[in-house]
Structure formats: structure tokens, C-alpha cells
Amino acid sequence: MIITRRDFTKSLAAGVSSTIVPSISLAQSGSTTVKRPNILFICTDQHSGQMLMGGPGKRVPVRTPNMARLAAKGVHFRNVYCGSPVCAPGRAALMTGRFASDVDSYGNTTVFQGTVPTWGNYLRDAGYTCWATGKLDLAANKDLGFEEVQINHGHFVHPDITELFRRPMCYRIDERELVDGAATTEGKEGDQEKLERGLAWIKTQKGSGKPWAAYVGLNIPHPPFAAPKKYFDIYPPKDVPLPNIPSGYLDNLHLVFQTLRDFSMISTPISEDRIRRARSAYYGMITEFDDYLGKVLDELEQRGTLKDTVIIYTSDHGEMLGEHGMWLKRALYEGAARIPLFMAGAGLPEGKVIDTPVASVDLTATLLDLGGVPRQQGLRGRSLLPLIAGDANAAPPYVYSECHNEGNSTGSFMIRKGDWKYLYFSFYGNNLLFNLREDPGELNNLSGRSETTAIERDLHNTLTSLVDPDAVTLRAFERQDQFLAKTIQSHDAQKFYKLLAGRLGQGQAALITQLHYRNWKPEHLEVDNKREPIG
């Protein structure tokens, strides 16, 4: 049951008003957070948590000095997981504090519909001024709690039609070409302008007497992999390491992931030159964002804003970048499932590193805790503030993520506890189990072994205590089938064909259209071969 706005107002009147919210004690830092601090929340798109705070001579080649600077000013969480490794459901979990399947968001077609409050709704109703710009990717024309300025709800407006063809699986013709990289003359889709717009809005709030929360959503480092030349040149392709894929490894890749590789048309080997260029550009885009982050920190420091403002940086999901023979996202391996998370300012401890696994679903409860808002019914995550304060018992006992989007032949689910990570695939009967301390590359599957039986049973029991995974998988298929039925009803055959052809190609589009429109004759095909950017 979701708490109503009326009940929420009553709870504030009962003694949780902004005038009496206690400061949060940070035992290890010897300081306290500011009561109801301002909040600057920056979210990028597709930044893997494995790709940060590296540089020359380090295991991770990408250079992010300003992320290191942010970490020195605050708290760096090193094991953070998205709610689902694709944009729309990942952001649904990030913004609501619920599992993506709780709000019926499974992929970039079945997006969040505004059925429950976001943390913007909760904070606004508690007296915050909430503002957002850039990529939010939730529900357009819904009350999300923010004043929305130049917001992108791209997948609500233009759904990814390929999510609807998972049984049987289709092929997406436009993804293989993305595995390449290049230098460009400008940054990604005005990301620097979005940050400048956010800083300009923050400046208008001085003296308002109300706390504020500003969300800035960026597109970087989402593909296509193209970085401004000065950043691309930092990482010469010839010096960029190739993905670590042991000889013979792909022969035994899990069938769900084999199918995912087929879906993206990357099962056929791709040249090393293209792979190196793609990785070079991806690294370059991350360093590009890091420069933008440095300018934000400079501005906040010059204004003295960090004294009463918490800055949070994270991403919606990661990027496989060729590891395990896969690219882009849609998999619960570390590359796509792990994301960055930094929190700094307003009295938070400086230079603190937390290795305890946490999740983006914990951020809503954390933001409510910062804002003095009582915990709301229905939230899956828990506040990270007690963990930051040094209470090890307050750590989330598990981390959960799920995947139901395009290219996945079934639903997959992840549980992480401590060093152990378990992946369950509905109806397949063979799962994956890794000890990430001993095997950070997830190359040694320990599932089904006698010595790990008890561990695997415990992780599976944790999963089934949270959700019925097979029922969730079937619900995802049903929801996608419903969306497909509505699409067929609202399009004539030729328009439906054109909707499919850009991503599926003429052959698949013609066959699928013929299946659903029995009287359609594909003798005179008119197709616009202009391919849409992937979501």
C-alpha cells in the first residue's frame, strides 16, 4: 500500500516537520550533516562502475581525476548495482526506490507510468523545491515532483519496439555497427549545457528560504562511441587493452547470453581495430564527463554551496564493453550491472570508501532520510546514511537486480551477498554463481558444485523471499504482449512494418507484419532505412 499525500501531511504534523528533523550523526567523521540539505543529483547514462578512478599504471586505464576529487570530499561506494541494466527500468528503480518489476517497467517499451511517487514527489511534498533537466526517461505528462525544464522522456515517447519480440527472439540489425569508435568535434548532446543550466537554476535559489533538489540527467557515455578528439587522443587505440576473453570461453557461455549476442549480431567476430576504437572512445567520453564534473565542483566550491548541499553522482546502468563477448547493456554481469556512486558535502565524511554492496534502489530512502521525510511504505531500498555513519549492521543484507528487456530470451535475476553473486534464469535450469573476491571477472561458474550448495541455496531463498522470479518473468512477457497488441491496433499494416524495419530489417519486419496482419501483401515495400539511435 502506498502512503497517500493526506497521510503524509498528517505524519509531518505529528512531529516530523522540517523544524525538528534531527541532524544525522556521522560517528566516524566527528561531524553531522546539515538538516534538510540542498541536493544536486547528477545521473549519466551507461557509465560502468568498473570504469573510474584509474589512470596511467593502474588496472583501469580511464582517467577520472575529478571523480577522485569528489571521492576525497565525500563517500565513494565501490560496489553499487542498478535496478535493471537498461535505461527505463533502471531509472524507474533509481527514482522510486522500488524494484523495476514492482512498477511494471521491464524495458525501454514498458516504461514507468507514474503509478507511484518518485523521490521528487516525496521531497516536494515535504517542502523542497524540486527541479530537473536533461534525461529523466520516466513518464511524460505525469506529476513526478519536479519542475521539468528541457526534460527528455525518450522511451515514453519513442518506445524500443524490439523489446516486444523476445519469444521467439528477433535480431536487431543496427547494433553491430555500434562496436566502433571515433573522435568527434563536440561533446555528447549538450551535456555541458545541461550542467550549466542546472548551476544557473541553483543560483536562483539563494535566499529562497526553502531547501532544493536539482536533478541533471546526461547522455554521456552512451553510444555511439564518439569522444571529442582531445579526449579520444588520451587513449590511443593501439594502447587500449582488449576484453579479457580466455580461449574457448565463449563456447560455454550461458545460452541466455549466447542468444543476447546473436540478437545484437555480434556473435560473428569483430575486428580488434574496431574493438580498440570503441573502448578508446568510451574511455574518452568518461574523461570528458569528468572534466564537466570538475567545473561543477569548482563552481560549488567558489560559491560555498557544498557547506549545505549534498552532491550525488551515479549512472542508470553500465556497459559490457566487450567483456564476455558482449557489448552495450542488458546483462547482469558486472560491466552492465555495476554503476558509480559518490556522495559529498553538507557534513558527510570526507575520503570514506564503502565496499559493502548497495544498490540504486537505496537512493530514494537515502534522499528521504536526508530530507527528514519518514520512510514510505512500499520502498524496497534502505537509507545509506547509517552505513555512512559507521553502523555496519545497517548495511543492506543483499542487493537485487533483474533483467527482462530486448535480447533476453527469459527473465534473469541477481542476488549479491558479500562476495557472492548469484544469477537465476527463469525456466532454464542452469544458473550462475561467482565469488567476486576470488573471481572479479566472473569467469568461473561455481553453481551446481557440492561445496557451494549451501551458499547457492541461501542466495536462491533470498531471491524467492523478495519476488516470485518465474511469475515476474511471465508478467513481463504479458505486459510486453499487451503493448504489442495495442501497437497493432493503433497502426495499419504499412505503418507497423515501417515501425519495425528500421531496427529489424526488411525481412524480419515483413514476416512479423504478415503474421499479425494476415491480409497484408509485402509486394511493394516502402521502408525508410534511417536507423534510430538505440536507447
C-alpha positions in Angstrom: 0.0 0.0 0.0 1.3 3.4 -0.9 1.0 6.2 1.6 -1.3 9.0 0.5 -0.4 12.7 0.3 -3.0 13.3 3.1 -1.5 10.6 5.4 2.0 12.0 4.6 0.9 15.5 5.6 -0.6 14.1 8.9 2.7 12.4 9.6 4.6 15.7 9.2 2.2 17.4 11.6 2.7 14.6 14.1 6.3 15.5 14.6 8.4 15.1 11.6 8.3 18.7 10.3 11.3 20.4 8.9 11.8 22.4 12.1 12.6 19.4 14.3 14.3 17.0 12.0 17.4 15.8 13.9 20.9 16.1 12.4 22.4 12.7 11.4 25.4 11.8 13.4 28.3 10.6 11.4 30.3 8.7 14.0 33.5 8.2 12.1 33.8 11.7 10.9 33.1 13.5 14.1 30.7 15.9 12.3 27.0 16.0 11.4 25.1 16.5 8.3 23.2 19.7 7.7 19.5 19.5 8.5 17.5 19.1 5.2 20.4 19.9 2.9 20.1 21.0 -0.6 20.6 18.2 -3.1 22.3 18.2 -6.5 21.8 14.8 -8.2 23.8 14.1 -11.4 23.0 11.0 -13.4 24.9 9.9 -16.5 23.8 7.2 -19.0 25.7 3.9 -19.3 28.8 4.5 -17.1 30.1 1.2 -15.8 31.1 1.2 -12.2 34.2 -0.6 -13.2 35.5 2.3 -15.3 36.5 5.1 -12.9 39.3 6.4 -10.8 42.1 4.8 -12.8 44.8 6.2 -15.0 48.4 5.5 -16.1 49.8 2.5 -14.4 46.5 1.4 -12.8 44.4 -1.6 -13.6 41.6 0.6 -15.0 43.0 2.8 -17.8 40.4 5.6 -17.7 41.4 8.8 -16.1 38.9 10.5 -13.7 40.8 13.0 -11.5 37.6 14.9 -10.6 35.8 11.7 -9.5 38.8 11.1 -7.3 38.4 14.7 -6.1 34.7 14.1 -5.4 35.6 10.9 -3.5 38.1 12.8 -1.4 35.4 15.3 -0.5 32.9 12.6 0.5 31.9 9.0 0.3 32.7 6.6 -2.5 30.6 3.4 -2.8 32.6 0.9 -4.8 30.0 -1.9 -5.2 26.8 -0.4 -6.4 24.2 -2.1 -8.7 21.5 -0.7 -10.9 17.9 -1.9 -10.6 17.9 -3.2 -14.2 20.7 -2.9 -16.8 18.8 -0.7 -19.4 17.6 2.9 -19.3 13.9 3.0 -18.5 13.6 0.2 -15.9 16.9 1.2 -14.4 15.7 4.7 -13.9 12.3 3.6 -12.6 14.1 1.8 -9.7 16.5 4.7 -9.2 13.7 7.3 -8.9 11.1 5.3 -7.0 13.1 3.1 -4.6 11.2 0.1 -5.8 12.2 -2.9 -8.0 11.6 -2.2 -11.7 9.1 -5.0 -11.8 7.2 -3.5 -8.8 6.2 -0.7 -11.1 5.8 -2.8 -14.3 8.8 -1.4 -16.0 10.7 -4.1 -17.8 12.4 -2.5 -20.8 12.5 0.6 -23.0 9.0 -0.1 -24.2 7.3 -0.9 -20.9 8.4 2.2 -19.2 7.4 3.6 -15.8 3.9 5.1 -15.9 3.9 7.3 -12.8 2.0 4.8 -10.8 3.9 5.5 -7.5 5.7 8.6 -6.2 9.3 9.4 -7.1 11.7 10.8 -4.5 10.9 14.2 -6.2 7.3 13.8 -5.2 8.2 12.9 -1.6 10.7 15.8 -1.2 8.4 18.4 -2.8 5.6 17.4 -0.5 7.9 17.8 2.4 8.7 21.4 1.5 11.6 21.1 -1.1 11.7 22.9 -4.4 12.4 20.2 -6.9 13.7 20.9 -10.4 15.0 18.7 -13.2 16.6 19.0 -16.6 18.1 16.5 -19.2 17.5 12.8 -19.5 15.0 11.5 -16.9 13.3 8.8 -19.1 10.2 8.2 -17.0 6.6 9.2 -17.8 5.8 12.3 -19.8 2.8 14.3 -18.7 2.8 12.8 -15.2 3.5 14.5 -11.9 7.0 13.3 -10.9 7.5 16.0 -8.3 9.9 18.2 -10.4 9.6 21.4 -12.3 10.8 19.9 -15.6 12.9 22.1 -17.9 14.1 20.6 -21.2 13.5 17.1 -20.0 13.8 14.0 -22.1 11.4 11.1 -21.6 12.6 9.5 -24.8 11.4 5.9 -24.3 8.0 7.0 -23.1 7.6 9.0 -26.4 9.5 6.6 -28.7 9.5 3.0 -27.2 12.1 0.4 -28.2 9.9 -1.9 -30.3 12.4 -4.7 -30.2 11.5 -5.4 -26.6 8.2 -6.9 -27.8 9.8 -9.7 -29.8 11.6 -11.9 -27.2 9.6 -15.2 -27.8 10.7 -16.0 -30.4 13.7 -13.8 -30.4 14.3 -11.4 -33.2 17.6 -9.9 -34.5 18.4 -6.2 -34.2 20.3 -5.2 -37.3 21.6 -1.8 -36.1 23.8 -2.7 -33.1 26.8 -4.5 -34.6 27.9 -1.2 -36.3 28.0 0.5 -32.9 31.0 -1.6 -31.9 33.4 1.1 -33.2 34.7 4.4 -32.0 35.8 7.7 -33.4 36.9 11.2 -32.5 34.4 14.0 -32.9 34.4 17.8 -32.8 31.8 18.3 -30.0 30.5 16.7 -26.8 27.5 14.5 -26.3 24.1 16.1 -27.0 24.7 19.3 -25.0 25.7 17.7 -21.7 27.9 20.6 -20.6 25.0 22.9 -21.3 22.7 20.8 -19.1 25.1 21.1 -16.2 25.4 24.8 -16.7 21.6 25.1 -16.8 21.5 23.3 -13.5 24.1 25.5 -11.9 22.3 28.6 -13.1 19.0 27.4 -11.6 20.7 26.7 -8.3 21.9 30.2 -8.2 18.3 31.5 -8.4 17.5 29.6 -5.2 19.8 31.6 -3.0 17.8 33.3 -0.3 14.6 31.4 -1.1 14.4 30.1 2.4 13.5 26.6 1.1 15.7 23.6 0.6 16.0 22.5 -3.0 16.7 19.3 -5.0 18.1 19.6 -8.6 18.3 16.6 -10.9 20.6 16.8 -14.0 20.4 13.9 -16.5 23.2 13.5 -19.0 23.6 11.3 -22.1 27.3 10.6 -21.8 28.9 8.0 -22.2 26.0 6.3 -24.0 26.9 5.0 -27.5 27.5 5.7 -30.3 31.1 5.7 -29.1 32.4 9.1 -30.1 34.6 11.3 -28.0 35.9 14.8 -28.7 39.3 14.5 -30.3 41.2 15.8 -27.3 39.7 13.1 -25.1 39.9 10.3 -27.7 43.6 11.1 -28.2 44.3 10.4 -24.5 43.6 6.7 -25.2 45.4 5.7 -28.5 43.6 2.6 -29.7 46.8 0.7 -30.1 47.5 1.1 -26.4 44.0 0.2 -25.2 43.6 -3.4 -23.8 41.3 -5.8 -25.4 38.5 -7.5 -23.4 39.7 -10.5 -21.3 38.1 -13.5 -23.0 40.0 -16.7 -22.4 40.4 -19.2 -25.2 37.3 -21.4 -25.5 35.3 -19.3 -23.1 32.6 -18.3 -25.5 31.9 -21.9 -26.4 30.5 -22.4 -22.9 28.7 -19.0 -22.4 25.3 -19.3 -20.8 22.7 -19.9 -23.5 20.8 -16.7 -22.5 23.9 -14.7 -23.2 24.6 -16.6 -26.4 21.2 -15.5 -27.6 21.8 -12.0 -26.5 25.0 -11.9 -28.6 23.0 -13.2 -31.5 20.3 -10.6 -31.0 22.9 -7.8 -31.3 24.5 -9.6 -34.3 27.9 -9.6 -32.6 28.4 -13.4 -32.4 30.5 -13.1 -35.6 33.9 -11.9 -34.6 34.5 -8.1 -34.8 37.9 -6.8 -35.7 40.4 -5.9 -33.0 40.8 -2.4 -34.5 37.1 -1.7 -34.1 37.0 -3.0 -30.6 40.0 -0.9 -29.6 38.5 2.2 -31.1 35.2 1.6 -29.3 36.9 1.2 -26.0 39.1 4.3 -26.6 36.1 6.4 -27.3 34.2 5.1 -24.3 37.1 5.9 -22.0 37.4 9.4 -23.7 33.7 10.1 -23.0 34.1 9.2 -19.3 37.1 11.6 -19.1 35.1 14.2 -20.9 32.3 14.0 -18.3 35.0 14.0 -15.5 36.1 17.5 -16.8 32.5 18.6 -16.7 32.2 17.3 -13.1 35.4 19.3 -12.2 33.8 22.5 -13.4 30.7 21.8 -11.3 32.9 21.2 -8.2 34.8 24.4 -8.9 31.5 26.4 -9.1 30.1 24.9 -5.9 33.3 25.5 -4.0 33.6 29.1 -5.2 30.1 29.8 -4.0 30.5 27.9 -0.8 27.5 25.8 -1.7 28.9 22.4 -0.5 28.5 23.6 3.1 24.8 22.9 2.9 24.5 20.9 -0.3 24.9 17.2 -0.9 26.1 16.3 -4.4 25.4 12.8 -5.7 26.8 11.3 -8.8 25.6 8.0 -10.3 24.5 6.4 -13.5 21.5 4.4 -14.7 23.4 1.2 -15.7 26.8 0.2 -17.0 28.4 -1.0 -20.3 29.7 -4.5 -21.1 32.4 -3.1 -23.4 33.3 -6.4 -25.0 33.7 -8.4 -21.8 32.2 -11.9 -22.0 31.9 -11.2 -25.7 29.1 -8.7 -25.1 28.5 -5.1 -25.7 26.1 -2.4 -24.5 23.9 -3.5 -21.6 21.0 -5.9 -20.9 23.1 -8.4 -18.8 23.6 -8.8 -15.1 27.4 -9.2 -15.4 29.4 -6.6 -13.5 30.1 -4.5 -16.6 26.5 -3.6 -17.2 25.0 -4.1 -13.7 27.6 -2.1 -11.7 27.4 1.7 -11.5 29.3 4.5 -9.9 28.1 6.3 -6.7 29.6 9.2 -4.9 28.0 11.4 -2.2 29.7 14.5 -0.8 29.0 17.8 1.0 26.8 19.1 3.8 28.8 17.4 6.6 29.2 14.0 5.1 32.6 12.4 6.0 35.5 13.1 3.6 37.5 10.4 1.9 35.3 7.5 3.1 35.3 4.3 1.0 32.5 1.8 1.4 32.9 -1.7 -0.2 29.6 -3.1 1.1 27.3 -3.9 -1.8 24.4 -1.4 -2.2 22.0 -0.5 -5.0 20.5 2.4 -6.8 17.1 1.3 -5.3 18.6 2.5 -1.9 18.9 6.1 -3.1 15.2 7.0 -2.6 15.3 6.0 1.1 18.6 7.8 1.4 17.3 11.1 -0.1 14.2 10.9 2.1 16.4 10.4 5.2 18.5 13.4 4.2 15.3 15.5 3.8 13.8 14.4 7.1 11.0 12.6 5.4 9.7 9.4 7.2 10.2 6.1 5.4 7.4 5.4 3.0 5.5 2.1 2.6 6.4 0.1 -0.5 10.1 1.1 -0.7 12.5 -1.8 -1.3 15.7 0.1 -0.6 17.1 1.3 2.7 18.8 4.6 3.7 22.6 4.5 3.3 23.1 7.2 5.9 23.5 4.8 8.9 26.1 2.8 6.9 27.9 6.1 6.1 27.9 6.9 9.8 29.7 3.6 10.6 26.8 1.3 11.6 27.8 -1.9 9.8 24.6 -3.5 11.0 22.6 -1.0 8.9 24.1 -2.3 5.6 21.7 -3.8 3.1 21.7 -7.5 3.7 21.5 -8.2 -0.1 21.5 -6.5 -3.5 18.8 -7.3 -6.1 18.6 -6.6 -9.8 16.6 -8.0 -12.7 16.6 -8.0 -16.5 13.6 -8.5 -18.9 14.5 -6.3 -21.8 15.2 -6.8 -25.5 17.6 -9.5 -26.5 16.8 -11.6 -23.3 15.0 -14.8 -24.0 13.9 -15.1 -20.4 13.9 -13.1 -17.2 17.1 -13.1 -15.3 17.6 -12.1 -11.6 20.7 -11.2 -9.5 21.3 -11.5 -5.8 24.6 -10.3 -4.3 25.5 -11.0 -0.7 29.1 -10.2 0.5 31.5 -11.7 -2.0 28.9 -14.0 -3.6 26.8 -13.2 -6.7 24.0 -15.4 -7.9 22.2 -15.2 -11.3 18.9 -17.0 -11.8 17.3 -17.6 -15.2 13.6 -18.4 -15.3 12.9 -21.9 -16.8 16.4 -22.6 -17.9 17.5 -24.8 -15.0 21.2 -23.7 -15.1 22.2 -20.7 -13.1 25.5 -18.9 -12.4 27.3 -18.4 -9.1 30.5 -16.4 -8.6 32.8 -15.4 -5.8 33.7 -11.9 -6.8 36.6 -11.6 -4.4 38.4 -14.6 -6.0 36.9 -14.2 -9.5 36.2 -10.5 -10.2 35.9 -11.2 -13.9 33.1 -13.7 -13.4 34.8 -16.4 -15.4 34.5 -19.4 -13.0 30.9 -20.5 -12.5 30.6 -22.3 -9.1 26.9 -23.2 -9.5 25.9 -26.8 -9.0 29.0 -27.8 -7.1 28.7 -29.7 -3.8 31.0 -27.3 -2.0 28.7 -24.3 -2.8 25.3 -26.0 -2.5 24.5 -24.3 0.8 25.6 -20.9 -0.5 23.6 -21.2 -3.6 20.5 -22.4 -1.7 20.8 -19.4 0.6 21.0 -16.9 -2.3 18.1 -18.5 -4.1 16.0 -18.4 -0.9 16.8 -14.7 -0.6 15.6 -14.2 -4.2 12.4 -16.1 -3.7 11.7 -14.2 -0.4 11.7 -11.0 -2.4 9.9 -12.0 -5.6 8.5 -15.0 -7.4 11.0 -14.8 -10.2 9.2 -17.0 -12.7 5.9 -15.2 -12.1 7.7 -11.9 -12.6 9.2 -13.3 -15.9 5.7 -14.3 -17.1 4.3 -10.9 -16.1 7.0 -9.1 -18.1 6.1 -11.2 -21.2 2.4 -10.5 -20.6 3.0 -6.8 -20.3 5.0 -6.7 -23.4 2.4 -8.8 -25.3 -0.3 -6.2 -24.2 1.9 -3.4 -25.5 2.3 -5.2 -28.8 -1.4 -5.8 -29.1 -2.1 -2.1 -28.6 0.5 -1.2 -31.1 -1.1 -3.5 -33.7 -4.5 -2.0 -33.0 -3.2 1.6 -33.4 -1.2 1.1 -36.7 -2.2 -0.1 -40.1 0.0 -2.8 -41.6 2.3 -0.5 -43.6 2.9 1.8 -40.7 3.6 -1.2 -38.4 6.0 -2.6 -41.0 7.9 0.8 -41.1 8.0 0.9 -37.3 9.8 -2.4 -37.3 12.0 -2.2 -40.4 14.5 0.4 -39.1 15.6 -2.0 -36.3 14.7 -5.4 -37.6 15.4 -5.0 -41.3 13.0 -5.6 -44.2 12.9 -9.4 -43.9 12.0 -9.7 -40.3 9.7 -6.8 -40.4 7.8 -8.2 -43.4 7.4 -11.7 -41.8 6.2 -10.2 -38.4 3.8 -7.9 -40.2 2.4 -10.7 -42.3 2.0 -12.8 -39.1 -0.1 -10.1 -37.4 -1.9 -8.6 -40.5 -2.9 -11.7 -42.4 -4.2 -9.8 -45.5 -1.0 -7.6 -45.8 0.9 -8.3 -49.0 4.6 -7.2 -49.0 5.0 -6.9 -52.8 5.6 -3.2 -52.7 7.7 -2.4 -49.7 8.4 1.2 -48.8 10.9 1.4 -46.0 12.8 4.2 -44.5 16.2 2.7 -43.8 17.2 5.6 -41.5 18.1 3.8 -38.2 17.0 5.3 -34.9 19.6 5.6 -32.1 19.3 2.8 -29.6 18.0 3.5 -26.2 
